[in-house]
Amino acid sequence: MAQDIQYSMSNEDQRKDEYFQRLAVISEEMVKELGRDFAMGALVLAARYIAERNATPPGAGAAMAAQAHAHASDRPAAAL
């Protein structure tokens, strides 16, 4: 008989899982509405922002999105 193994996630793991689920939903929405290249570019820019920890001036969100869209067409889509 196979024993049921129960995995109990810590509170931190549960919060991380919730963020991954939210990222998946947002990613799917971006792909559906704006295309795969835009979605990947936007997520890469977000990761770059986190890595660099630059302060973002007010209204920079639209500029970042425009930059992601402009640069996404310059390179081939990556296989996931």
Secondary structure, 3 states (H helix, E strand, C coil): CCCCCCCCCCHHHHHHHHHHHHHHHHHHHHHHHHCHHHHHHHHHHHHHHHHHCCCCCCCHHHHHHHHHHHHHCCCCCCCC
